[in-house]
Amino acid sequence: MDITIENVLLIGSLLLFISILAGKTSYKFGVPTLLLFLAVGMLAGSEGLGGINFNDPGLAQFIGIVSLNFILFSGGLDTSWKSIKPVLWQGISLSTLGVLFTAVGLGAFVWGITDFTIYEALLLGAIVSSTDAAAVFSILRSKNLALKTKLRPTLELESGSNDPMAYFLTIAFLSLVVSPEKSIVSIIPFFLQQILIGTAMGFLLGKLSKLVINRIRLDFEGLYPVLAIALMFIVFSTTDFIGGNGFLAVYLSAVYLGNHNIIHKKTIMRMFDGLAWLMQIVLFLTLGLLVYPSQILPVLGIGVMVSAFLIFIARPLGVFLSLSFFKMKMRRRWYVSWVGLRGAVPIVFATYPLIAGIDKANMIFNIVFFVSLSSVLIQGTTLSVVAKWLHVALPMQVKPKSPVDAFLSDESKSNLSEIQVPEYSQAVGKKVVHLQFPKRAIIAMISRNDEFITPNGNTEIEANDLLIILTENRKTLEEVYSSLGIKPESEDYLSV
């Protein structure tokens, strides 16, 4: 069955609905939800029950790039600088050196057991060198698995930031396959250009995006997520246009925004969380449609060897070498090695050789698909078991009894206070987002002219406003007074 304008919405919505229902049942078995989405796509494909004929690597790659932008941006918004700061260099080392060592190690193995040229083998290694954050944390959440200190932030940072390095290596080795007369040394300037420009543009455009969001006054709250989407694509396309790594820039700009005060931040984050899930589903469905299962059978033997070498040798080698500069217990290193799931990203990167038209493009694509599938099945279903076996899992924590308890337990914001804003306060005329308010304090409500206002980042403070504030402790309350430019007096500390 061919996809036409008349039936695309019906087919798409049915596939989306079936994928969500299938994903709901996957948690109890410990299988990543996204794997079920991939299976639905394969069943609906030309060799499945649906018979949908889809063979357009270019369109699949475009969908992949758009989806990765949303996934990386959403992941960046959720990344807490406070949690990743202690493990920053470990995460950077894993997402750069770890990816490089994994790609080179696997490439050397493929070169030795196949008729691939060294550049073709390295290209295959580069394509499967990054891990899938969505697959990793969907399992961790489904099992309610808590990990010991600094381990989870390390995995979060690596999974969220290693795609740019894998993308660079894929493009670099693909260029060497197309032009084998080039020296491998020629990719070093390209690497520096990609990383340096990507990093600089990420922070620069992230800061500019913050100014734009906070200074543009939009009439509807729902337009702020739309503005953020526009800024996200501007960051990616602008960085890519001038020769930088667009994926890196998107991730870093989102990390910057996620750790600063912006108007309607919660609305933006919730919207991107939902869009990231949608893009993940669409991405896996598309890749499932693109795959021909009959073409995987001829590469099954090579696929098994490549997958086994990646899981048990190349990935641990990359992890141990990249973490050799840091102190970390051996069992934690082994667990980081095991949490190396391959997902949709390698399959997206495998479309680049297809579009370039190199000789072994189809073979590379099918091997990558098999490797991603086997990685999720083997490692994805055993993350919690291995965590307990290596003694890196914490006892299951009891959830708060109610949403109110959960709110009050978060950062322990349990002190409710009233502060009257005098006319001399520096906060008068300022928006809430510009107050430099302490992160562990919240303006729950504003009493103004016998009316109660629920504030947001765009709300302006007026003289004689009565602020009802939730704070963690007395020190945080003192910081609130400082941000408002008010000298605290004893009567102002009365609790409601």
C-alpha positions as CSV (number, residue, x, y, z in Angstrom):
1,M,0.0,0.0,0.0
2,D,1.3,3.4,-1.0
3,I,1.0,6.4,1.3
4,T,-1.1,9.2,-0.3
5,I,-2.3,12.5,0.9
6,E,-5.8,11.0,1.4
7,N,-4.7,8.3,3.8
8,V,-1.6,9.6,5.4
9,L,-3.5,11.1,8.4
10,L,-5.5,8.0,9.0
11,I,-2.5,5.7,8.7
12,G,-0.3,7.9,10.8
13,S,-2.8,8.4,13.6
14,L,-3.6,4.6,13.7
15,L,0.1,3.8,13.9
16,L,0.6,6.4,16.6
17,F,-2.3,5.0,18.6
18,I,-1.2,1.4,18.2
19,S,2.4,2.4,19.2
20,I,1.3,4.1,22.4
21,L,-0.9,1.1,23.4
22,A,2.0,-1.3,22.6
23,G,4.4,0.9,24.6
24,K,2.1,0.8,27.6
25,T,2.5,-3.0,27.9
26,S,6.3,-2.9,27.5
27,Y,7.2,-1.6,31.0
28,K,6.3,-4.8,32.8
29,F,8.7,-6.8,30.7
30,G,11.5,-4.2,30.9
31,V,11.7,-3.7,27.2
32,P,12.2,-0.1,26.1
33,T,9.0,1.5,24.9
34,L,10.6,2.8,21.7
35,L,11.5,-0.8,20.7
36,L,7.8,-1.5,20.5
37,F,7.3,1.6,18.3
38,L,10.0,0.2,15.9
39,A,8.2,-3.2,15.8
40,V,4.9,-1.5,14.9
41,G,6.7,0.3,12.0
42,M,8.2,-3.0,10.8
43,L,4.8,-4.7,10.9
44,A,3.2,-1.9,9.0
45,G,6.0,-1.8,6.4
46,S,6.2,-3.3,2.9
47,E,7.1,-6.8,4.2
48,G,4.7,-6.7,7.2
49,L,1.0,-6.9,7.6
50,G,0.4,-3.3,6.7
51,G,2.1,-3.5,3.3
52,I,3.0,0.2,3.4
53,N,5.7,0.8,0.7
54,F,8.2,3.3,2.1
55,N,11.8,3.4,0.7
56,D,13.0,7.0,1.0
57,P,16.2,7.3,3.0
58,G,16.2,11.1,2.3
59,L,12.8,11.7,3.9
60,A,13.7,9.3,6.8
61,Q,16.9,11.3,7.4
62,F,15.0,14.6,7.4
63,I,12.5,13.2,9.9
64,G,15.5,11.9,11.9
65,I,17.2,15.3,12.0
66,V,14.0,17.1,13.0
67,S,13.3,14.5,15.7
68,L,16.8,14.6,17.1
69,N,16.5,18.4,17.5
70,F,13.4,18.0,19.7
71,I,14.9,15.1,21.6
72,L,18.2,16.9,22.3
73,F,16.5,20.2,23.1
74,S,14.1,18.5,25.5
75,G,17.0,16.6,27.2
76,G,19.0,19.8,27.5
77,L,16.1,21.7,29.2
78,D,15.8,18.8,31.7
79,T,19.5,18.8,32.5
80,S,20.3,20.3,35.9
81,W,23.6,22.0,36.0
82,K,23.8,21.4,39.8
83,S,23.5,17.6,39.3
84,I,26.0,17.3,36.4
85,K,28.6,19.8,37.6
86,P,30.4,17.3,39.8
87,V,30.6,14.8,36.9
88,L,31.1,17.3,34.1
89,W,34.5,16.1,33.0
90,Q,33.7,12.5,33.3
91,G,30.6,13.0,31.1
92,I,32.5,15.0,28.5
93,S,35.3,12.4,28.4
94,L,32.7,9.6,27.9
95,S,30.8,11.6,25.2
96,T,34.0,12.4,23.2
97,L,36.9,10.1,23.9
98,G,34.6,7.2,24.8
99,V,32.8,7.6,21.5
100,L,36.0,7.8,19.6
101,F,37.6,4.8,21.3
102,T,34.4,2.7,20.8
103,A,34.2,3.7,17.1
104,V,37.9,3.0,16.4
105,G,37.9,-0.3,18.3
106,L,34.8,-1.6,16.6
107,G,36.1,-0.3,13.2
108,A,39.3,-2.3,13.6
109,F,37.4,-5.4,14.4
110,V,35.1,-5.1,11.4
111,W,38.1,-4.4,9.1
112,G,39.7,-7.6,10.4
113,I,36.7,-10.0,9.8
114,T,35.1,-8.5,6.7
115,D,36.1,-7.3,3.2
116,F,35.4,-3.7,4.3
117,T,38.1,-1.1,3.7
118,I,39.5,0.5,6.8
119,Y,37.4,3.7,6.2
120,E,34.2,1.7,5.6
121,A,34.9,-0.2,8.8
122,L,35.5,3.0,10.8
123,L,32.3,4.5,9.3
124,L,30.3,1.5,10.6
125,G,32.0,1.9,14.0
126,A,31.3,5.6,14.1
127,I,27.6,5.1,13.2
128,V,27.0,2.8,16.2
129,S,29.3,4.6,18.7
130,S,26.7,6.7,20.6
131,T,24.2,5.6,23.2
132,D,20.4,6.2,23.3
133,A,19.3,8.3,26.3
134,A,15.6,7.8,25.7
135,A,16.0,4.0,25.8
136,V,18.2,4.0,28.9
137,F,16.0,6.2,31.0
138,S,12.6,4.8,29.9
139,I,13.8,1.5,31.5
140,L,15.3,3.1,34.6
141,R,12.0,4.9,35.2
142,S,9.9,1.9,34.5
143,K,11.8,-0.2,37.0
144,N,12.0,2.8,39.5
145,L,15.7,2.1,39.6
146,A,17.7,4.5,41.7
147,L,21.5,4.5,41.2
148,K,24.3,5.4,43.6
149,T,25.8,8.9,43.9
150,K,26.9,10.5,40.7
151,L,26.3,7.5,38.6
152,R,22.9,8.5,37.1
153,P,24.0,12.1,36.3
154,T,27.1,10.7,34.6
155,L,24.9,8.4,32.4
156,E,22.4,11.3,31.8
157,L,25.2,13.6,30.7
158,E,26.9,11.1,28.4
159,S,23.7,9.9,26.8
160,G,22.5,13.4,26.2
161,S,25.7,14.8,24.8
162,N,27.4,12.0,22.8
163,D,25.3,12.2,19.6
164,P,27.3,15.3,18.3
165,M,30.6,13.4,18.4
166,A,29.1,10.3,16.7
167,Y,27.6,12.6,14.1
168,F,31.0,14.2,13.4
169,L,32.8,10.9,13.1
170,T,30.1,9.6,10.8
171,I,30.4,12.6,8.4
172,A,34.2,12.5,8.7
173,F,34.6,8.8,7.9
174,L,31.9,9.0,5.2
175,S,33.9,11.7,3.4
176,L,37.0,9.5,3.6
177,V,35.1,6.6,2.1
178,V,33.9,8.8,-0.8
179,S,37.4,10.3,-1.2
180,P,39.8,7.7,-0.1
181,E,42.8,9.7,-1.4
182,K,42.3,12.0,1.6
183,S,44.5,11.5,4.7
184,I,42.8,10.7,8.0
185,V,44.7,13.7,9.4
186,S,42.5,15.9,7.2
187,I,39.5,15.4,9.6
188,I,41.3,17.0,12.5
189,P,40.6,20.6,11.3
190,F,37.0,19.6,10.6
191,F,36.7,18.2,14.1
192,L,38.0,21.4,15.7
193,Q,35.7,23.5,13.5
194,Q,32.6,21.4,14.4
195,I,33.3,21.3,18.2
196,L,34.5,24.9,18.7
197,I,31.9,26.6,16.6
198,G,29.1,24.3,17.9
199,T,30.1,25.0,21.5
200,A,30.4,28.8,21.0
201,M,27.1,29.1,19.1
202,G,25.3,26.9,21.6
203,F,26.1,29.2,24.5
204,L,25.9,32.4,22.5
205,L,22.5,31.6,20.9
206,G,21.3,30.1,24.2
207,K,21.9,33.4,25.9
208,L,20.3,35.3,22.9
209,S,17.3,33.0,23.1
210,K,16.8,33.8,26.8
211,L,16.8,37.5,26.0
212,V,14.3,37.0,23.2
213,I,11.9,34.9,25.2
214,N,12.0,37.2,28.2
215,R,11.7,40.5,26.3
216,I,9.1,39.7,23.6
217,R,5.7,40.2,25.1
218,L,3.3,37.7,23.6
219,D,-0.5,37.9,24.1
220,F,-0.9,34.1,24.6
221,E,1.0,31.8,26.9
222,G,0.7,29.0,24.2
223,L,2.9,31.0,21.9
224,Y,6.0,30.8,24.1
225,P,6.6,27.1,23.3
226,V,6.2,27.9,19.6
227,L,8.8,30.7,20.0
228,A,11.1,28.2,21.6
229,I,10.7,25.8,18.7
230,A,11.5,28.5,16.2
231,L,14.6,29.5,18.3
232,M,15.7,25.8,18.5
233,F,15.7,25.4,14.7
234,I,17.5,28.8,14.3
235,V,20.2,27.5,16.6
236,F,20.6,24.3,14.6
237,S,20.4,25.7,11.1
238,T,22.6,28.8,11.8
239,T,25.3,26.7,13.5
240,D,25.2,24.1,10.7
241,F,25.4,26.8,8.0
242,I,28.6,28.3,9.4
243,G,30.2,24.9,9.7
244,G,29.6,24.0,13.4
245,N,27.9,21.0,14.9
246,G,24.2,21.9,15.0
247,F,23.3,19.0,17.4
248,L,25.9,20.2,19.9
249,A,24.7,23.8,19.7
250,V,21.0,22.8,20.2
251,Y,21.9,20.7,23.3
252,L,24.1,23.3,24.9
253,S,21.6,26.2,24.2
254,A,18.8,24.1,25.8
255,V,21.0,23.4,28.9
256,Y,21.6,27.1,29.2
257,L,17.9,27.9,29.0
258,G,17.0,25.1,31.3
259,N,19.2,26.5,34.1
260,H,18.1,30.1,33.8
261,N,14.9,31.9,34.5
262,I,12.7,32.3,31.4
263,I,9.0,33.3,31.0
264,H,6.6,30.4,31.1
265,K,9.5,28.0,31.6
266,K,7.3,25.2,32.9
267,T,4.9,25.5,30.0
268,I,7.8,25.3,27.5
269,M,9.4,22.3,29.3
270,R,6.1,20.4,29.4
271,M,5.4,21.1,25.7
272,F,8.9,19.9,24.7
273,D,8.6,16.8,26.9
274,G,5.5,15.8,25.0
275,L,6.9,16.8,21.6
276,A,10.1,14.8,22.3
277,W,8.0,11.7,22.9
278,L,6.0,12.3,19.8
279,M,9.2,12.7,17.8
280,Q,10.7,9.6,19.2
281,I,7.6,7.6,18.2
282,V,7.5,9.2,14.7
283,L,11.2,8.5,14.3
284,F,11.0,4.8,15.3
285,L,7.9,4.3,13.2
286,T,9.7,5.8,10.2
287,L,12.8,3.7,10.7
288,G,10.7,0.6,11.1
289,L,8.9,1.3,7.8
290,L,12.3,1.9,6.1
291,V,13.6,-1.6,7.1
292,Y,13.2,-4.7,5.0
293,P,13.5,-7.7,7.4
294,S,14.4,-10.0,4.6
295,Q,17.6,-8.0,3.9
296,I,18.8,-8.4,7.5
297,L,19.0,-12.2,7.3
298,P,22.0,-12.3,4.9
299,V,24.0,-10.1,7.4
300,L,22.8,-12.0,10.5
301,G,26.2,-13.7,11.1
302,I,28.2,-10.6,10.8
303,G,25.6,-8.7,12.8
304,V,25.9,-11.1,15.7
305,M,29.7,-10.8,15.8
306,V,29.7,-7.0,15.5
307,S,27.0,-6.7,18.2
308,A,28.8,-9.1,20.6
309,F,32.2,-7.3,20.1
310,L,30.5,-3.9,20.6
311,I,28.7,-4.9,23.8
312,F,31.5,-6.9,25.5
313,I,34.7,-5.4,24.2
314,A,34.5,-2.1,22.2
315,R,32.1,-0.3,24.6
316,P,33.9,-1.4,27.8
317,L,37.2,-0.5,26.2
318,G,35.9,3.0,25.3
319,V,34.6,3.5,28.8
320,F,37.6,2.3,30.7
321,L,40.0,4.3,28.6
322,S,38.0,7.5,28.7
323,L,37.5,7.2,32.5
324,S,41.1,6.3,33.2
325,F,41.8,9.9,34.3
326,F,39.2,9.8,37.0
327,K,38.6,8.0,40.3
328,M,35.7,5.6,40.0
329,K,35.0,2.2,41.5
330,M,35.5,-0.7,39.1
331,R,31.9,-1.9,39.4
332,R,30.6,1.5,38.5
333,R,32.8,1.6,35.4
334,W,31.4,-1.8,34.4
335,Y,27.9,-0.6,34.8
336,V,28.5,2.5,32.7
337,S,29.9,0.1,30.1
338,W,26.7,-2.0,30.2
339,V,24.5,1.1,29.9
340,G,25.5,1.5,26.3
341,L,22.2,1.0,24.5
342,R,22.0,1.8,20.8
343,G,18.7,3.1,19.6
344,A,17.3,5.3,16.8
345,V,20.3,7.6,16.4
346,P,22.6,5.0,14.8
347,I,19.9,4.0,12.4
348,V,19.4,7.7,11.4
349,F,23.1,8.1,10.9
350,A,23.1,4.9,8.8
351,T,20.9,6.7,6.2
352,Y,23.9,9.0,5.4
353,P,25.8,6.2,3.5
354,L,22.5,5.3,1.7
355,I,22.1,8.8,0.4
356,A,25.8,9.1,-0.5
357,G,25.4,6.0,-2.6
358,I,28.5,4.1,-1.4
359,D,28.9,0.5,-2.4
360,K,28.2,-1.2,1.0
361,A,25.5,1.3,2.1
362,N,22.7,-1.3,2.3
363,M,24.9,-3.8,4.2
364,I,26.0,-1.1,6.7
365,F,22.4,0.0,7.2
366,N,21.2,-3.6,7.9
367,I,24.1,-4.3,10.2
368,V,23.4,-1.1,12.2
369,F,19.8,-2.0,12.5
370,F,20.5,-5.4,13.8
371,V,23.1,-4.1,16.3
372,S,20.7,-1.5,17.6
373,L,17.9,-4.1,17.9
374,S,20.2,-6.7,19.7
375,S,21.7,-4.0,22.0
376,V,18.2,-3.0,23.2
377,L,17.1,-6.6,23.7
378,I,20.2,-7.8,25.5
379,Q,21.3,-4.7,27.5
380,G,17.9,-3.0,27.8
381,T,16.2,-5.9,29.5
382,T,19.0,-6.4,32.0
383,L,19.8,-2.9,33.2
384,S,18.1,-3.4,36.6
385,V,19.5,-6.9,37.1
386,V,23.1,-5.9,36.3
387,A,22.7,-2.8,38.6
388,K,21.8,-5.0,41.5
389,W,24.4,-7.6,40.6
390,L,27.1,-4.9,40.6
391,H,25.7,-3.3,43.8
392,V,25.2,0.1,42.2
393,A,21.4,0.2,42.8
394,L,19.8,1.9,45.8
395,P,16.8,0.5,47.6
396,M,13.5,1.4,46.0
397,Q,12.3,4.7,47.4
398,V,8.7,5.2,48.6
399,K,6.9,7.8,46.6
400,P,5.2,10.8,48.2
401,K,1.6,10.1,49.2
402,S,0.1,13.0,47.3
403,P,1.0,15.7,44.8
404,V,1.0,18.2,47.6
405,D,3.5,16.1,49.5
406,A,5.6,15.8,46.4
407,F,5.6,19.5,45.9
408,L,6.6,20.3,49.5
409,S,9.3,17.6,49.5
410,D,10.9,19.0,46.4
411,E,13.8,21.1,47.7
412,S,11.9,21.2,51.0
413,K,10.0,24.4,50.2
414,S,7.9,24.3,53.3
415,N,7.9,27.8,54.8
416,L,5.1,30.1,53.7
417,S,5.8,33.9,54.3
418,E,4.3,37.3,53.4
419,I,6.4,40.2,52.2
420,Q,5.0,43.7,51.5
421,V,6.7,45.4,48.6
422,P,7.4,49.1,49.5
423,E,7.6,51.8,46.9
424,Y,11.4,52.1,47.2
425,S,11.9,48.4,46.4
426,Q,14.1,47.8,43.3
427,A,11.6,45.1,42.3
428,V,8.9,47.6,41.5
429,G,8.2,47.7,37.8
430,K,10.2,44.5,37.1
431,K,9.0,41.2,35.8
432,V,9.2,38.2,38.0
433,V,11.6,36.6,35.6
434,H,14.1,39.5,36.0
435,L,14.1,39.5,39.8
436,Q,17.1,37.1,40.2
437,F,14.9,35.2,42.7
438,P,16.6,32.3,44.5
439,K,15.9,28.9,42.9
440,R,14.7,27.5,46.2
441,A,11.9,30.1,46.6
442,I,8.6,30.5,44.8
443,I,6.1,33.4,44.6
444,A,3.0,31.3,45.1
445,M,0.5,34.3,45.0
446,I,0.3,38.1,44.9
447,S,-2.3,40.1,46.7
448,R,-3.0,43.3,44.9
449,N,-5.9,45.7,45.5
450,D,-7.9,43.1,47.4
451,E,-7.4,40.6,44.5
452,F,-5.3,37.5,44.3
453,I,-3.0,37.0,41.3
454,T,-1.3,33.8,40.3
455,P,2.0,35.1,39.0
456,N,4.1,33.9,36.1
457,G,7.5,35.1,34.7
458,N,5.8,37.9,32.8
459,T,4.0,39.4,35.8
460,E,5.3,42.9,36.9
461,I,5.7,43.7,40.6
462,E,3.9,46.8,41.7
463,A,4.4,48.9,44.9
464,N,2.4,47.7,47.9
465,D,2.0,44.2,46.4
466,L,1.8,41.5,49.1
467,L,3.9,38.5,48.0
468,I,3.1,35.1,49.4
469,I,6.3,33.2,49.2
470,L,7.4,29.6,49.7
471,T,10.9,29.2,50.9
472,E,13.2,26.4,52.0
473,N,14.6,28.0,55.2
474,R,15.4,31.4,56.8
475,K,18.6,31.8,54.7
476,T,16.6,31.5,51.5
477,L,14.1,34.0,52.8
478,E,17.0,36.4,53.4
479,E,18.0,35.9,49.7
480,V,14.5,36.8,48.7
481,Y,14.7,40.1,50.6
482,S,18.0,40.8,48.9
483,S,16.6,40.1,45.4
484,L,13.7,42.5,46.2
485,G,16.0,45.2,47.5
486,I,14.1,45.2,50.9
487,K,15.7,45.4,54.3
488,P,14.1,42.7,56.4
489,E,12.5,43.6,59.6
490,S,11.4,41.3,62.4
491,E,7.7,41.6,61.8
492,D,8.2,40.7,58.1
493,Y,9.1,37.2,59.1
494,L,5.6,36.3,60.3
495,S,4.6,33.0,58.8
496,V,1.1,32.5,57.4
